[in-house]
Amino acid sequence: MAESLKYFRQLSNFEYVSQDPDDQGIFDSYTPVKNLFRRVKLREDIFTNLTYFTNYKVIGDDRPDQLAYKLYDDESLDWIILISNNILNVRDEWPLTQAAFDTFLLEKYDTYDNIHAVKYYRSIEVSDSLGNLVFPGGITVDQNYSVTYQDLGKGTEQTVTNITEAVTNYQYEQEREDKKRNIYILKPSYIPIILDDVKSLMQYKKGSSQFLTRTLLRADDPNYYVD
C-alpha cells in the first residue's frame, strides 16, 4: 500500500492551550497533538465473528510489524493485528523474544537454579479400564496425590498413584508465553472495511464550540474528549 497506514496517522487531532514557556502571553497560541483518548477498535459484529479471522501461531521472534508485512505486505498495518486480538500492551501481551524471555527469567527468579526449581505439581489424566475419564489432567495437586475410584470394567475399587508431574518455573513461564503465540489474523479482504470504519470513527461531529474540522478540535482542557 502506497499510503502510510500507521496507527497514529489514523488518529484525529486536537489543539489545546500551549504550555510552552516561549508562547506565554501570546494570544490564541495552541499546540496541535494527536487525540490519544480516541482508541481504534474493531466493530463488535466483526470482532465477535470468527469467520472474519484465521488462527495463527506466532513463530520465533516475529514482531507485529514483521507479521503485518508477511501477511498484509504492509508493516504499518501492525495495529490491525493488535486490535484484532485486543492487545493494548505489546510488552506484556505479545510473545517475548528469546533474548527478552531469558532476561525476564533471570530478573524474576535471580538464579538458574530458581528458574528450574519446581513451581507446582499437576495431575496426569486418569481413565478406567473402559476408557472413561476418572480424573482430568492439568489440575494443580499435591506431589503425592492419588485417586481411588470404582472401576466398572473390572468391578473392583482401584487406587492409582504416581499421577502427578512437576512443573518448573521455566515450564510455567514458557507455557504462558506459548499461549500468547496463538492469535487471530483478520483476513486481508476485510481490511478496507476496517480502514473505512476507522476513518469514520476518527471524525468529529459538528455542533461543539471546539469543532474546527472533522479531524481537528480546539480545546482548553488537554483531557478534553468528544464522543
N, C-alpha and C positions, 0 to 999 in steps of 0.2 A: 504494500500500500504506500503510495507516494506521500500522502499527507500524514504527519505525525499524529498518532492516536494515544500518546502518553496520557496517563491518568490525570495529571494536573492541568493538562490542556483542556480537559473536559469540564473542569470546574468553572463556575461563573465567578465574577469579580465583585468586590465592593470597595468603596473608598471610605476611610474614616479620618478623623482629625489627626493631622500629622503629629507624632511625638518627637520628631527630630528637633533638637535644640536650635538648629540653624533656621528652622521655619517659624519659631516662636514670634508672635506679633504680626505674622503675615496673614492677612485676611483671606479666607477661603483656601487655606493650604491643606490639602488632603493627600493621603498616601494610598495608592491602589494595592490591593492584596487579593489573593485567592480566598474564596469563601469556603474554608475547610469545614464549616458547620453543615454544609450540604454533602452528604455521603452518597456516592453512587451505589446502587444496589439493583439486583435483578427484580423484575416484576414477579409477584408472588405466583402467578399462573405459570410462569416459566421455571422459577426456582424449584417449585414442588413437582414438576412434571419430568420424570426421568427420561422420557422419550427425546428430550432436547439434549441429552448428555450421553457421553460414553464413559465407561470406567477406565481408569488409567492408573498405572503404578509408576511413581517417580523412581527413576533409576540413578544410582550413583549420586553425584553431587550436583545434579541439574538444578538450576535456579529457575524461578518463574519466568524471567525474561528469555532464558535459553529454551525453555519449554514452549513459550509462545512462538519463538522463531521456528522451532522444529514442527509445531502443529499448525500454526497460522501463517508462517512465513513473515512474521512481523513481531519483533521483540517488544514493541511498545504496547502490545495487547496483553502484557503480563497481568494487568489489573483485571482483565476479564476472567483469567484463571483464578485469581484470588477471590473475587466476589462470587464466582460460581461455587466456591467452597466455603464461603462466609469467613474467609481469613482476614482478620484485622491486624494481627501482629505477626508479621512474617518471621521474626526471630524466634518466637515461641511455637508457632503453629505450622511452620514449614520444616521439612526434614533438615537436620543439620548436615553440613558436610562432614566427611570423616575426620578431618583435622579439627573442626569445631567440636565434634562429638567427643573426641579424645580429650580436648581441653576441658570441656564441660565435666567429664567424668572425674578428672583429677581435681578440679576446683570443688566439686561437690563431695567427693569421697577421700580426698587428700593423698591416699596411697594406693598402689596397685593391689595390695593385699585386701584393702577395704573394697575396692572395685569388684573383686572376685569373691568376696565373702557372701554367705547365704543371706538373702533378704527375707525369704519366707519359703514355706513348702506348699505345694498344691497337689491336689488329688489326680490320680490316673483313673480313667474310666473303668468301671466295673460292670460286667454283664453276667447274667446267669447262664446256665448250660443251654437254654433255649434262645439265647441271644438278646434277652430282654434287658434293658438298661436298669441297673440296680443303683448305681451312684455315678453322677457325672464327673467328668474330668475338669480340671481348671479351677476347682474350688480351693480357697485357702484353708488349710487344715494344719493340725499339729504334725510333727515329723513322724510320730509312730501311730498315726491314725489307722484304724481298721474298721471294717464293715462286716456286720453279721446280718444275714438275710435268709429267708426261706426259699430254697431253690425248688421251684415247682417241677422242673425237669427231672431232678434226682429224688425229689420227695424228702429231702433232708435239710437241716439247717447248716449253713455254710458261714465260715468266718474267713475273711481274706485279710492278709497283712501285706506289708511292703507295697502299698498303693499310693505312695507319695513320691514326689520328685522335688529336688532342691532348685530354687530359682535364685541365682546370684543377682547382686546389684547390677552387674553388667547386662545380664539377660533381661532384667526388668526394664532398664533404660533402653536397651536395643529394641525390645518389643514395642515400647511406647513410640519410638522413632519410626518403626516399621508401619505402625497404624497411620502415621501422618502421610505415608507414601501412597496410600490408597485415596485417590481423589477423583473428582468428576471433571470432565472436559466438555465445555459447551461445543456442540457440533458447529463447524465453520459456517454452514449455510444459515445459521441463526444470528451471526454476528451483526449483519446490517440492522436487524430488528433491535438489538441491544443498543447500537450506536444511535439509532433514531430515538429510542426511549430516553437515553442519557441526554441527548440534545434538548428534548422537550422538558425533562426534569430540571435541567440546569437553568432554564429560562425563568426570569422573574415576571410577575404579573403586574399590570398597571393598576393604579388605584392607591398607591402608597406615596407619601411625600418624599420618601427616599428613592423612588424609582427614577432612574435616568434612561436606561435602555433595558432590553430584555436580558442582557448579560452583565449589567452594571447597576449597583445600588450605591447610594451615598448615605452613610450612617455616622452619627456622632459617637455611638456606642460600638466599640470594636467587637463586642459579643453579639451584635445585632444579627438576628436570623429571621428570615421570612419563609413561611411555609409555601 
